[in-house]
Amino acid sequence: MVLSDNSSANVIKRKAINAFGCLGSLYDGCRDYLLVQDNRNVQRQSFKSSGSAKCIVIQGNSDAGRNILRTIDIENDLRLSLLLNLTPKIGIAAILNNSYRINEYTRFLYYSWIDREEQVSNEGIRNLKLIDSIKSTTPATHIITGVNYGIDVLVVLQLPSETGLIPGIDHILQKISRSLSNDNEIVSLLTTEESDQIRKITNVTVYSNISDLTALNNIFQLLHKLQIIKKSKSYPPITYYLQPLAVVYSQHMRNNVKFHILPSELNNNLEQYVLDRRTMIINFTRSFPKNLQNFLSGYLEGKLCNAYKECLHMRKKYLLEIEQLSKLLIGVRNGQMEISVINNALINKEQVTLKNEHNELVHNLNDLEAKANLINDLLNQNFQYCNVVERD
């Protein structure tokens, strides 16, 4: 049996965000979208993995923490598809659905463990006879010819704000990371004092390809559950290996199925632009209000209302911009548009206008926050703030 070559230049690798794929499933590479089909009976060969565990701890305010998708090995093209809403943010990528603040007290614990790999044979691909069932309207560009199965988990930990506790907790997290990387039983290796320190992390959120893990909010429960799952015989996919349909069925589909990727530099520029815009909107939405509303209520409500309207306006523009960029990316990937359209989108005058509006809003919010702090200080000293004249 001749296996498909997953190291071929034609094969692309994708993190299994949607873990319901299998050998023979079709995949839309333009949107990074799994076209789920019935589990087909295909000729396959399974290979047991040996020692392929990985565990790292990431500081929240580091470069690695700011682009956590890249740090946990989500591929360049898939990251763009997620950021531009082309594919659902599920599984480990569901971290994008949460808009909590990442700061110096945030830690990420990423753990990946591969149990086995399955590949379909070249003969198995031909026997699927997909060419007979793929319609001209089907958006499929690739077929899954290899799957890695195992555990993929990302844990977000918000450490206590007492600075004296942080070095000790960081040391213990590194100890946990080394033990998981070496497939050791970690809980029994922790001292009573270390266990007590870890229990002070009360804000724990888990993202994974295994739904049972995402329900946990305690680090010890997670470590215990990982040991149980690793002893089981059934694991969901971690990674898909995708063969282009235009190569598999070259005589029939080479002219019908097109898939292009962005040059690496342009891909990075677009990703960084979207990340910056996304972070800006999240910060506005999250940091705006509670302290400002509490402190400014009854004092500067007019300016507060105007700033809030500006935030809503910026968010609306952001969503429209993401929609426009997603259409451009699909157009380039399916060959209907030139790469230059994305370059032009990143340098047009509208982007300059948006940047100026952003800077103005930041200035206004900083001004309001300063006044909120002043009012709070005055009230704490039993002084009353009087807004005699407000000048723009």
PyMOL commands that set and color helices and strands:
alter all, ss='L'
color gray80, all
select helices_A, chain A and resi 63-66+68-71+76-83+91-97+122-128+130-132+166-181+187-189+192-198+211-214+219-230+245-248+250-253+264-287+289-296+301-333+340-347+349-380
alter helices_A, ss='H'
color red, helices_A
select strands_A, chain A and resi 12-15+26-28+33-35+44-48+53-59+106-120+142-158+203-208+237-244
alter strands_A, ss='S'
color yellow, strands_A
deselect
rebuild
show_as cartoon
